[in-house]
Amino acid sequence: MATLCLGVAIGAGNLIAAAHPGAATRWTTQLSVAPHVAPEAGLPEENPRVRPDGMVLTGFVERVGDPVPISGPGGQSFPAAQLTVDAVKSLVRSQLTGGETSPALVLACPAYWSDSARDQFAAAASAARLPQPLRVETDLVMAFARLRQLADMPRAGLVAIADLGATGTTVAIGDAASGTIVSDRLRLDEANGIDLDHALLQHILGQVADSADLTAADPNLVAALERLRIEARAAKERLSADSVTSVAVDLPMYRGDVRVTRSELDDLADEQVTGIATGIRELIDRGGAEDRDVAAVSLCGGGATMPIVAQRLSAEFHTAAVVDAEPYATAARGAAGVASTLTPPRPRPGVPPASSASRPPAVFGAVVADPRDVSPGQTPPAGVPIRDTAATSRWQVPPDEAYDDDHPADKPERGAQAVTFGPRAEPEADQPRSRVRLFALLAAGAVAFMVAAGGVAYALTGDNQTNTPAPGTSVSQFSTPESTTSVEGTIEETTTEQGVPDGGGGNTTEEPGPTEPSVTEPSVMPSGTPPEQSPPPADGGPVTPAPTS
């Protein structure tokens, strides 16, 4: 049996699945929940397994990461991440027509999701036991992987990437040579498909009814407006290939067809395209580049089907615009191409899955290859990038093939990983080093004690000596070298030390200690000793005899 390589792009407006090789399938992003059956995604005309009596839930993709669950009509609460995984499982089941083994699956999640939202979705996908091997990437990276395989894509230089989705547009700058994103991702909420559908609906209503007629609280009018909104969206898609189309209008006040041209749609989309060009130029300025450094503008998403987007952006940056044949399926086809490079590994018991730590943001001119992008012993195909170097988290969902459903006792709790630990290694004893450390501590303590004791003794003996300047001697706090030299030799410091007699009349002397150079202290002499004469002063004045004690 053949192994199916499948890529699924998760969008707020559509869910797209693409096989490698194979066609793409597009479903509306909504989930029907009915009792006793698995939830099914899509509209009844898209998915025949949708129950007409099921509870329909929408808006869960943009709510992933929100701690507040989604409330159903019956008061039930549903985590947004779990609803998104259920929609993916429904779409994957539709692709298994028989004869295939468990497909290699790559999920392309929205690039505007936060790290916590991606973590929640990855955890829910792991607990749901989706087919293995499974990898979760961002739709912007997978779209760039697909676009790099096109013949019009340059092989070097900077490439502006714009993903025009239903709830907003995400733009980034990529490196054509390495296939990596080298800038931040910028989200433009104003440029979205839902607002353009509403603008086209208002344009059609303006030709057939007054605004006052549309404010009546009529249930039939509400249902008719919903059908007209769907018709307006289909007309927008037809105008991507046709220059003119007609829209069937069935309202209480008007029944007939309304003609809409591509030029009218272009006028409605002009403001959004201008916002996309402004966002791309902002990223170029952040990276220190210029418009001429952009080698191409690549477009994906449902909004990229409008010719005005490629024409305006190509003229704005004076470069080629690269668009796939089916822009809405670009990310899904890129994910399917990456899935074809995966091989279903069988996990080794007791080995936890590899960590998926986030990488630091890359900058222009600093694209670095990451060895984690390629499995050991595997070479990536030419033209297919594996990872994003922008600030985008990655997850490698661990496979569940090692668990045997026939032995539930050996299988861990659902969503948990089987991790075993070996015996704890005790540190070896190191007694000699401990003894050396103890001796060093004791020696240091003894030295500290001796230094402290000596300091105390010095302080006690020094306080008993009174330094009194001689009469008539000037004591200066700030002295010059000249004054220090003039009194040098006249200062004789003596201190009395108990227990050490001196042979010269009972006086004891010690070596002179450090003194202030400008302070003169009297000499201590025994009685009867004639006073010494002071040296003549430097200014030639009379000699003053030293006083006797």
C-alpha positions in Angstrom: 0.0 0.0 0.0 1.2 3.5 -0.8 2.0 6.1 1.8 0.0 9.3 1.4 1.9 12.6 1.8 -0.7 15.2 2.9 -0.6 18.9 3.7 -3.4 20.8 5.4 -3.6 24.6 5.6 -5.7 25.9 8.4 -7.4 29.2 7.7 -10.1 31.3 9.3 -12.2 31.1 6.2 -11.2 27.8 4.6 -9.5 24.5 5.3 -7.4 23.2 2.4 -5.9 19.7 2.0 -3.5 18.8 -0.7 -1.8 15.5 -1.5 1.7 15.2 -3.0 1.1 14.7 -5.8 -2.6 15.2 -6.1 -5.5 17.8 -6.2 -6.4 20.2 -3.5 -9.7 20.1 -1.5 -11.2 23.3 0.0 -13.8 23.3 2.7 -15.5 26.1 4.6 -14.1 26.5 8.1 -17.0 25.4 10.2 -17.7 22.3 12.3 -20.9 20.3 12.7 -21.3 18.5 16.0 -23.9 15.9 16.2 -24.5 13.2 18.9 -23.0 9.7 18.5 -20.9 10.7 15.5 -17.5 12.3 14.9 -17.6 16.1 14.3 -17.4 16.9 10.6 -16.1 20.1 8.9 -17.4 22.0 5.9 -20.8 22.7 4.4 -23.2 19.9 3.6 -22.5 20.4 -0.1 -18.8 20.1 0.5 -18.8 17.2 2.9 -21.6 14.6 2.6 -21.0 13.3 6.1 -22.2 16.5 7.6 -25.4 15.9 9.6 -28.2 18.4 8.9 -29.3 18.2 12.5 -25.8 18.9 13.9 -24.8 22.0 15.9 -22.7 24.3 13.7 -19.7 26.1 15.2 -17.7 28.8 13.5 -14.9 31.2 14.4 -12.8 28.8 16.3 -9.5 29.1 14.3 -9.0 32.7 15.2 -9.9 31.9 18.9 -7.1 29.3 19.3 -5.1 30.4 22.3 -8.0 32.2 24.0 -8.5 30.8 27.5 -12.3 31.4 27.2 -13.9 28.4 25.4 -16.5 28.7 22.7 -20.1 28.3 23.8 -22.5 26.3 21.7 -26.3 27.0 21.3 -27.0 24.4 24.0 -24.7 25.9 26.6 -21.8 23.5 26.0 -18.3 24.8 26.1 -15.7 23.8 23.5 -11.9 24.7 23.5 -11.0 26.4 20.3 -7.9 24.3 19.8 -9.9 21.1 20.1 -12.4 22.2 17.6 -9.7 23.1 15.2 -8.1 19.6 15.6 -11.5 18.0 15.0 -11.9 19.9 11.8 -8.5 18.8 10.6 -9.3 15.2 11.4 -12.5 15.4 9.4 -10.6 16.8 6.4 -7.9 14.1 6.7 -10.5 11.3 6.8 -11.9 12.6 3.6 -8.5 12.2 1.9 -8.2 8.5 2.9 -10.1 6.9 0.1 -8.6 3.4 0.6 -5.4 1.7 -0.2 -3.2 4.2 1.7 -1.3 3.6 4.9 -1.2 6.3 7.7 -0.3 9.5 5.8 2.7 11.6 6.5 1.0 14.8 7.6 2.2 18.5 7.8 -0.2 21.1 9.2 0.2 24.7 8.2 -1.2 26.8 11.0 -1.8 30.6 10.7 1.3 32.6 11.1 -0.4 35.2 13.2 -1.0 32.7 16.0 0.9 33.5 19.2 3.4 31.0 20.7 0.9 30.0 23.3 -1.8 29.4 20.7 0.6 27.1 18.7 1.5 25.2 21.9 -2.1 24.6 22.7 -2.8 23.4 19.2 0.2 21.2 19.1 -0.8 19.6 22.4 -4.3 19.0 21.2 -3.0 17.5 17.9 -0.7 15.2 19.8 -3.6 14.1 22.2 -5.9 13.5 19.2 -3.5 10.8 17.8 -3.4 12.2 14.3 -1.5 10.2 11.6 2.2 10.0 12.1 4.7 11.4 11.3 3.2 14.8 12.0 4.8 18.2 11.8 3.2 21.6 12.5 4.6 24.6 10.6 3.3 28.1 9.8 1.4 28.7 6.6 3.7 31.5 5.5 6.7 29.2 5.6 4.9 26.5 3.7 3.7 28.9 1.1 7.2 30.2 0.6 8.4 26.5 0.2 5.8 26.1 -2.6 6.5 29.4 -4.3 10.3 28.7 -4.5 9.6 25.7 -6.7 8.0 27.9 -9.4 10.0 28.8 -12.4 9.4 32.6 -12.0 10.9 32.7 -8.5 14.4 34.2 -8.4 17.2 32.1 -6.9 18.7 34.9 -4.9 17.8 38.2 -3.2 15.0 39.3 -1.0 11.4 38.3 -1.6 8.4 40.0 -0.2 5.7 37.5 0.9 2.0 38.4 1.3 -0.6 36.0 2.5 -4.1 37.5 1.8 -6.5 35.7 4.1 -10.1 36.1 5.1 -9.5 37.9 8.4 -6.3 39.8 7.5 -3.0 39.8 5.5 0.3 38.7 6.8 3.5 40.0 5.2 7.1 39.1 5.7 10.5 39.2 3.9 12.2 36.0 2.8 15.6 35.0 1.4 15.3 33.3 -2.0 18.6 31.5 -1.7 18.0 29.8 1.6 14.2 29.7 1.6 14.0 31.2 5.1 12.0 34.1 6.6 14.5 36.9 7.5 12.1 39.4 9.0 9.3 39.8 11.5 5.8 38.9 10.5 3.5 41.9 10.1 -0.2 41.4 10.5 -2.5 43.8 8.5 -6.0 43.4 9.9 -7.5 46.0 7.6 -6.7 44.1 4.4 -9.0 41.1 4.6 -11.4 39.1 2.5 -14.4 39.5 4.8 -14.3 43.3 4.6 -14.0 43.1 0.8 -17.0 40.8 0.6 -19.0 43.2 2.7 -18.0 46.1 0.5 -19.1 44.2 -2.6 -22.4 43.3 -1.0 -23.0 47.0 -0.2 -22.2 47.9 -3.7 -24.8 45.5 -5.0 -27.4 46.5 -2.5 -26.9 50.1 -3.5 -28.1 49.4 -7.0 -31.4 47.6 -6.0 -32.6 48.9 -2.6 -32.5 51.9 -0.3 -30.8 51.6 3.1 -34.1 52.3 4.8 -35.7 49.2 3.3 -32.9 47.0 4.7 -33.4 47.9 8.4 -36.7 46.1 8.8 -36.6 43.2 11.3 -37.9 40.7 8.8 -36.6 37.1 9.1 -37.1 36.5 5.4 -34.9 39.6 4.7 -32.1 38.3 7.0 -32.1 35.0 5.2 -32.1 36.6 1.8 -29.2 38.9 2.8 -27.2 35.9 3.9 -27.7 34.2 0.5 -26.7 37.4 -1.2 -23.5 37.6 0.8 -22.6 34.1 -0.4 -23.4 35.1 -4.0 -21.2 38.2 -3.7 -18.3 36.1 -2.5 -18.7 33.8 -5.4 -18.8 36.8 -7.8 -15.6 38.1 -6.4 -13.9 34.8 -7.2 -15.3 34.7 -10.7 -14.0 38.2 -11.4 -10.5 36.9 -10.8 -10.8 35.3 -14.3 -13.7 37.2 -15.9 -13.9 40.9 -16.6 -17.7 41.0 -15.9 -20.2 38.8 -14.0 -23.8 38.9 -12.8 -25.1 38.3 -9.3 -28.6 36.8 -8.7 -30.5 39.0 -6.2 -33.6 37.6 -4.4 -34.8 40.1 -2.0 -38.4 41.0 -0.9 -38.0 44.4 -2.7 -36.1 43.2 -5.8 -35.6 40.0 -7.8 -33.2 39.9 -10.7 -29.5 40.0 -11.7 -27.0 42.7 -11.0 -24.0 43.3 -13.3 -20.6 43.7 -11.6 -17.3 44.4 -13.4 -13.8 43.8 -12.5 -13.0 47.5 -12.5 -15.6 48.1 -9.9 -14.1 45.3 -7.7 -10.6 46.8 -8.2 -11.9 50.2 -6.9 -13.2 48.5 -3.8 -9.9 46.7 -3.2 -7.7 49.7 -3.9 -7.4 50.8 -0.3 -6.5 47.3 0.9 -3.8 46.9 -1.7 -2.3 50.2 -0.7 -2.1 49.0 2.9 -0.3 45.8 1.8 2.3 47.8 -0.1 2.8 50.1 2.9 3.3 47.0 5.2 5.9 45.5 2.9 7.8 48.8 2.7 7.8 49.0 6.5 9.5 45.6 6.8 12.1 46.6 4.2 12.9 49.7 6.1 13.2 47.8 9.4 15.8 45.5 7.8 17.9 48.4 6.5 17.2 47.5 2.9 15.6 49.4 0.0 12.9 48.8 -2.6 15.5 47.9 -5.2 16.7 45.1 -3.0 13.4 43.2 -3.5 13.9 40.6 -6.2 10.2 39.6 -6.3 6.8 39.9 -4.6 5.2 36.5 -3.9 1.5 36.2 -3.2 -0.7 33.5 -1.7 -4.1 33.1 0.0 -7.5 33.5 -1.5 -7.1 37.3 -2.0 -4.2 36.8 -4.3 -6.5 35.5 -7.0 -7.5 39.1 -7.8 -5.3 40.4 -10.6 -5.2 43.9 -9.2 -3.1 42.7 -6.2 -0.2 41.4 -8.4 -0.4 44.3 -10.8 -0.3 47.0 -8.2 2.4 45.4 -6.0 4.6 44.6 -9.1 4.3 48.3 -10.2 4.9 49.5 -6.7 8.2 47.7 -6.2 9.3 47.5 -9.9 9.7 43.8 -9.8 7.9 40.6 -10.8 5.0 39.2 -8.9 5.0 35.4 -8.3 1.6 33.7 -7.9 0.7 30.1 -7.9 -2.0 28.7 -10.2 -4.3 28.2 -7.2 -3.2 30.8 -4.6 -5.6 29.6 -2.0 -3.9 26.2 -1.9 -0.3 27.4 -2.0 0.4 26.8 1.7 -1.3 23.3 1.6 0.8 22.3 -1.4 4.0 23.5 0.3 3.1 21.4 3.4 2.4 18.4 1.2 5.8 18.8 -0.4 7.5 18.9 3.0 5.5 15.8 4.1 7.0 13.9 1.2 10.4 14.3 2.8 9.3 12.8 6.0 9.8 9.1 6.9 7.7 7.5 9.5 10.2 6.9 12.4 9.5 4.4 15.1 10.3 5.9 18.5 12.8 4.3 20.7 11.4 3.3 24.2 12.4 5.6 27.0 13.7 8.4 24.7 11.7 11.7 25.0 10.9 13.7 21.9 13.4 16.3 20.8 12.9 19.8 22.1 11.4 22.4 19.9 12.8 25.6 21.4 12.2 28.9 19.6 15.0 30.4 17.6 16.0 34.0 17.8 14.7 36.3 15.1 16.9 36.5 12.0 17.9 39.7 10.3 18.7 40.6 6.7 22.1 39.2 5.7 22.3 36.8 8.7 20.6 33.7 7.6 22.1 30.7 9.4 21.3 27.1 8.5 19.9 25.0 11.4 20.9 21.3 11.7 17.6 20.6 13.4 15.8 21.2 10.1 16.9 17.8 8.8 16.5 14.5 10.4 19.7 12.4 11.0 20.7 10.7 7.8 18.2 12.6 5.7 18.9 15.2 3.0 16.3 17.9 2.2 15.2 18.1 -1.4 16.4 21.1 -3.4 14.1 24.1 -3.2 12.2 23.0 -0.2 12.9 24.8 3.1 12.2 22.9 6.3 12.2 25.5 9.0 11.6 29.2 9.6 14.4 31.3 11.1 12.0 34.1 12.1 10.6 34.1 15.6 8.3 31.2 14.9 8.0 28.2 17.2 8.1 24.7 15.8 6.8 21.5 17.1 7.6 17.9 16.3 4.6 15.9 17.5 5.8 12.6 18.8 4.5 9.5 17.0 2.2 7.1 18.7 3.0 4.0 16.7 5.1 2.5 19.6 2.0 2.1 21.7 0.1 -1.1 21.4 -3.7 -0.7 21.7 -3.9 -4.4 22.7 -2.0 -3.8 25.9 -3.5 -0.7 27.4 -1.6 -1.2 30.7 1.6 -0.6 28.8 0.3 2.6 27.2 0.6 5.9 28.9 -2.3 8.3 29.5 -3.6 9.8 26.3 -1.6 12.9 25.4 1.3 12.1 27.7 4.7 10.8 26.7 6.3 7.6 28.0 9.5 8.7 29.6 11.7 6.4 31.6 14.8 7.3 33.7 17.8 5.1 34.5 19.3 4.7 37.9 20.6 7.9 39.4 24.4 8.1 39.4 25.8 8.9 42.8 28.9 11.2 43.0 32.1 9.5 43.9 33.7 10.2 47.3 36.6 12.6 47.2 38.1 12.5 50.7 41.6 13.9 50.0 40.2 17.0 48.5 37.9 17.4 51.5 40.8 17.2 53.9 42.8 19.8 51.9 39.8 22.1 51.9 39.4 21.7 55.7 43.1 22.5 56.3 42.9 25.5 54.1 39.9 26.8 56.0 41.6 26.3 59.4 44.8 28.0 58.2 42.8 31.0 56.9 41.0 31.3 60.2 44.2 31.3 62.2 45.8 33.9 60.0 42.7 36.1 60.3 42.7 35.7 64.1 46.4 36.7 64.3 45.9 39.8 62.2 42.9 40.8 64.3 44.8 40.3 67.6 47.7 42.3 66.3 45.5 45.2 65.2 43.8 45.3 68.7 47.2 45.4 70.4 48.5 48.1 68.1 45.4 50.2 68.8 45.7 49.8 72.6 49.4 50.8 72.7 48.9 53.6 70.2 46.1 55.3 72.2 48.4 55.7 75.3 50.7 58.0 73.4 49.6 61.7 73.4 50.9 63.7 70.5 51.3 67.3 71.6 52.9 69.8 69.3 55.7 71.9 70.7 55.0 75.4 71.8 55.4 77.9 69.0 55.3 75.1 66.4 52.7 75.5 63.6 50.8 72.4 62.7 49.5 72.3 59.2 47.1 69.7 57.7 48.2 70.3 54.1 52.1 70.7 53.9 54.4 71.2 51.0 57.4 69.1 50.3 59.6 72.1 51.2 58.3 72.3 54.8 58.6 68.6 55.2 62.3 68.8 54.2 63.0 71.7 56.6 61.8 69.9 59.7 63.2 66.5 58.7 65.7 65.2 61.2 64.2 67.2 64.1 61.4 64.7 64.7 62.2 61.8 67.0 59.2 59.6 67.8 59.5 57.6 70.9 57.1 55.3 72.6 57.3 53.7 76.0 57.2 49.9 75.9 56.7 48.1 79.2 59.1 45.4 80.2 61.9 46.4 77.7 64.4 48.8 79.6 66.8 50.9 77.7 70.4 51.4 78.8 70.2 55.2 78.5 68.5 56.5 81.7 65.4 54.4 81.8 63.9 55.6 78.6 62.8 53.2 76.0 62.7 53.8 72.3 61.2 52.0 69.3 61.7 52.4 65.6 59.8 55.4 64.4 56.4 54.5 62.8 54.6 56.3 60.0 53.8 59.8 60.8 52.2 62.8 59.2 54.9 64.7 57.5 53.6 68.1 58.7 53.2 67.2 62.4 56.1 67.9 64.8 56.2 65.9 68.1 58.4 66.8 71.1 61.3 64.5 72.2 61.1 62.9 75.5 64.4 63.4 77.4 65.5 62.6 81.0 65.8 65.5 83.5 69.1 67.3 83.5 69.8 66.8 79.9 70.7 70.0 78.2 68.3 71.0 75.5 69.3 70.7 71.9 69.4 73.5 69.6 67.0 73.6 66.7 68.5 74.0 63.3 68.4 77.6 61.9 65.2 78.3 60.2 65.1 78.5 56.5 64.4 82.3 56.5 67.5 83.1 58.5 65.8 84.2 61.7 67.1 83.6 65.3 67.4 80.2 66.7 64.9 79.3 69.3 66.0 76.8 72.0 63.7 73.9 72.6 61.9 74.0 76.0 63.1 71.8 78.7 60.8 69.4 80.6 
